[in-house]
Amino acid sequence: MASSSPSLSTPSSSSSSLLTPPLLLDQGSGGPAVTTLSTVHHDIIQTHILTRLDGPTLAAIACVSSQLHGLSTEENLWRSICAATWPSVNHPRVHDVISTFGSGHRSLFSDSFPLLDYRPPKKQKPNFSANLTTELISAVDICYQNKLIFSKVQEMETVTEWFKCSPFRIDLLDPKESVPTPIQCSGQEEMWLKHLEENMSLSWIMIDPTRKRAGNMSSRRPVSVERHWLTGEVLARYSVILAGREWSSRELVECTVVVTCGSEQLGGGGMHVREVSMQMVDMEGKGLNGAESLAILEGAMGGGRRRKMKGNEGKKKYEEFEERKRRRKERKQREERALDMVCIALGLIGLVAFWWSILCWK
């Protein structure tokens, strides 16, 4: 094997070699020798090293040196990582749209892998009257214990008046359609629902072909899993909290995805996915229409921060949102009670004044 590289020990070494990380290579009884990564053939690095890395690690490797940056930004590497992370992006329509992004699949991963956290700058509100995109593409994948159980791509036109004025909702399955899964009902009810919360993940990548941006509108892990009191179906809820209009019930907006699962009535077997839907609701639980939802989604995709999710951070943000909803509801109820008391008092005063005037006239 090669001996110690003189480029690391002499003042005349080039700046590029100084940025190249050293490797320890075993020389048997002679002990390890230090060499630079530049002595390793590019094909070996790309084929046997970089292909074994996940997306965040590959992105970090790109910052180590100019040589590694060039190798780790290859489109084929990121295409493979995106396909392994989200099988739905293999769809021909999605593939065509991603090819128009500035850095291809690397741009998609950068937009869609971290947790979306949209907070517009102060004094800047979502522009609900601007010219918006003409189409949205949803690429959805549901996994159970890291195994794919549902994958679908759906396109939606956003230019019709019906879309702009109607409540925003995306349904991936028809009413009579269902998808079988290997999920089996077992054990105590509470423990089984907890098991689903820990093992059932969802990715909903929203793609804007016009602005060439994307965002993952899911908390990945459910923020709640519960059984419907009437139908007995299991509802897994995923949620992302986004910013809307300041000083209103839409100061914060919840983008919520609900996965409805039920078992077949005849023959038993595993659970079936019967509904996968997305809605946008404000702090009073009212649904947003298409135009408002589109403006918020585009603002989040184009200007939202992306952060690495720590633990069950999505659920914590959802619980904080629910707490703010509760406090807002209580404040509104207090204001309504106070207004009722004022109205009652004014009514009594008016009644007393009326009878007093009658008595005085007599």
N, C-alpha and C positions, 0 to 999 in steps of 0.2 A: 504493500500500500504506500501511498505518497507520504513523504516526511513533512515536517512542519513547513508551512508556506512562508517564504521570506517576505511576502507582501504584508504580513501582519507584524513583522518584527523589525522592518527597516523604515526609516523616515521617508524613503522615496516611493512608498506604496501609493497607489492611486486612490482617489476618494471613493470610487465605486467599490473597490475591494475592501476598503475599511468599513463600508456599510454592509458587507456580506457576512452573515453570521458564521462562526466556525463550527465544524463538525468534529466530534471525537471518533476516530476510526481505530478499531482494535488491530494491533500488529502482533498478536500472540504474545510470546514471552518478552518481546521488546516493549510492551506496554502500549497505551493508546497514542496515536499521533493526531496532531491538529491539522486540519485542512479547511479550505473555504468551500462554501457551497457552489462556487463557480466551477470547481473541478468536477462536479457531478453533472452528468449529461442531462439536458433539459427534459428529454423524453422520460428518463427515470424519475425525475421529480414530479412530472405531470401524471405519469401512469401509476407509480407506486406510492407516492406520498400525498399529493394534493387530492387525488380521487378518494382518499380515505377520510377526508376532513368534512365536517358539517359546515353549514353556511357561516355562522358567526366566527368559527375558527379560521375559515378561509379568508373572510374579510379582515380579520386581525393580522393574518400572515401577510396580506398585501401591504401593510404599513411597515413591515420590517426593513425592506430594502427595495431598491428600484428593480432589481432582478426578479425578486419574488412577486413584486407588484405586476410586472409584465406577465409572469406565468400564471398568477392566480386570478387574473381578470379575463381569462379565456372564456368565450361564450359557451363552449361545450361543457366546461366544468359547472357553470351556473345553471345551464339547462338541465343537467343531470340532477343537481341538488334540488332545483324547483320541482322537477318531475317526481322525485322521491318524497319531497315534503308535501306537495299538493298534486296528486295524480290528475286532477281536473285540468291543470294547465297544459296537458298534452292534447287537449281538444284542438282541432285545426283552426277554429276561429280565434281562440285565445292565443295560439301560437303565432298567427298572423299579426295580431295586435301587438304582442310583446316584441315582435321583430321591429316595430317602429319606435320603440322606446330608445332613449339615448344610449343606454348601456345594455339593452336587451334584457335577458333574464336576471342579470345582476341588479338592474333598476327595479325589476319586479320584487326581488327578494328584499332589497333595501326598503321598499315601500310597504311590503306586506308581512314581513316576519316580526318586527317589533310591535309592541303594544301601541295602538293609536291613542294619542292624548291631545285632543284638539282644544286649544284655548286661543281665540283670536286676540290680537293686541288691543289694549285699551283704546277707546274711542273709535274702534273699527268693528262694524257689525256685518254679518253676512248680507250680501247683496241679493235680495230676493227678486230684483227686477232685471238683473244682468242677463246677457245672452248665455244660456247654459248649453251643456252638451246635448246632442241629439240622441244619445244612446248610452245605456249602462249595460255592462256584462257582469254577471255573477258567476263565479267559479267556486263551487261549494264541495267540501269533503267532510264526511263524518267518519270517525274512527272509534272502534271499541277495543281497548287494550292494544292500541297502536296498530290495529288491523283495519283496513278500509272496509266499511259496510255500506257506504252511500257516496256517490260522486255524480255531480251534474253541473252542466253549464247552461245558463239561460240568459237570453238577451231581452232587453226591454227598451222600447222607444219612449222618449221623454219629450216629444215635441207636440203631442196631441193635447187638445184642450181637456179631454177626458182625464188624461194622466195628471195634468197640472191642477185640476180642481177636485179630483177624487181623493179620498184618503189613500195615503201611500201604503201599499202592501204588495209583497212579492210572494207568490206561492209556487213552490217547485214541484208539487204533486197534485194531480187531479183528485177530486173528491173520492172517487172510487178506486184510486190507484194506491198500492202499498208495496213496500220493498221488504222482503224477508231478511232477517239478521240472525246471527248465531247467539244472540243474547237470550239467556234462559232466566226465568223467574225462580229464585231459590232463596232459602233462608228467611230470617225474620224481615218483615217489611221495612223497618227503619234502616236496618243494616244493608239491605239490598239497594235501597234508594241512595244511601251513602256510597255504596260500591259503584253505582252508575255515575254519581257525581265525580268520583275520582278516576274513572276509567273511560268515560265517554267524552271525546273531544270533537270540536267542530271548527272548521275554518271557512269563512265566507269572504272571499276576496272580491271586492267591488272594483271594476276596472272602467276607467274613463278613456275611451279610445281617442276622443278629441284632444284632450289635454295631456294624454300619455302619462297618466298617473294612476295609482292603485292604492288601496287601503284594505286592511283586514277588519271587517266590521263584526268581530266576534271576540269574546273573552277567552276563547279556546276551551277552557273548562266551564262547566255549567255554574251559574251563580245560584241556581236552585233546581232541585229535582223533586217533584211532588206528584201524587196521584190525584187525578180529577175526582172530585167527590161524587159526581153523577155517573160519568161514563166508565170510570175505573181505569182510564188510559193514563200513561205516565207522561208528564210534561217536563221536558228538560229545557231550561231557559238560559240563553247566553245573552250577554249585555255589554254594550259599550256606551259610555256617557260622553256626549259631545256638547259643545257650547252652542247656544242659539241667540235669541234676542235678549239684551240686558233689561233688567227691571221688568220682567214679565213672567208669565207662567212658562215661557219657553226660554228662560235664561239658561237652563240646562235641558238637554233633550236626550232621551234614551233610545238608542237603536237596539231593538230587541229581536232576537231570533228564538223561535219556539219550535222544538222538535217533539212531535207527538208520536208515542209508541204504544201499540196495543198488541195483545196476543190473539191468535185466531180462535174463534169460538169453537170450532170443530177440530178435533184431532190434536189439540195441544200444540207442541212445537215451540220454536223460538218466537221472539217478539218481532213485530213488523213495524217499520217506519211508515206512518200514515199521513203525516203532515210535516212539512218544513216551510216555515214562513218567516218573513221579516216585516217589522213595522217600526214606525217612529212615533213616539209619544212624548208629551211634555210633562211638566211637573204636576199637572192636574189629571194625568192619565188620558188626556184627549189626543187623538191621532192627528198627525200633521198631514197636509195634502201633498201632492206630488211636487209642486213647485217649491214649497218651503223645504221639504225633505231633500230635494236635489241640490238646493243652494247650500244646505248644511253639509251634505255628503261631499260636495265638490270642495267646499272650504276645508273640510277635514283632510281630504286626499291631497289637496294642493298646498295647504299651509299648516297642517297639523304636525305636532312633534311625534317622533317615534321613540319609544323607550323599551328597553329590555324588561320583560315582565318578571317580577320576583315573586315566587310562590303563587299564592292565590290572590294576587293583587286585583284581578278583575272582579272577584267577588267582594272584596273590601270596598272598591269604588262603587259597586252596585248598592251595597248596604249603606254607604254614606249618602248616595242619591236618595234611597228610600227614606232615610232619616230626615233629609232636607224636605222631601215631599210631605212627611208627617208634620214637621214643624210648620211648613207653609199652610197646610190644611188647618191646623189648630189656630194659627194666627188669623186665617180668613174666617174661621168660625167665630172667633172672639170679636172680630170686626163686625160680622153680621149680627151677632147678639147685641153689640153696642148700638148698632144702627137701629135694630128693632126696638131697643129700649128708648132711644131718642124719639122714634116715631110714636111709640105708645105714650111717652110723656107729652109730646106735642098734641096728640089726640086728646088726652085728658085735659090739658090746658085749654084747648079749644072748646071742649065740652063745658068745662067750668065757666069759661068766659061767656059762652052762649047763654047758659042758664042765669048767670049773674046779670047779663044785660036784660034778660026778660024780667027778672025780679025787680031790677032797678027801674024799668020802664013802667011797671005796674005801680 
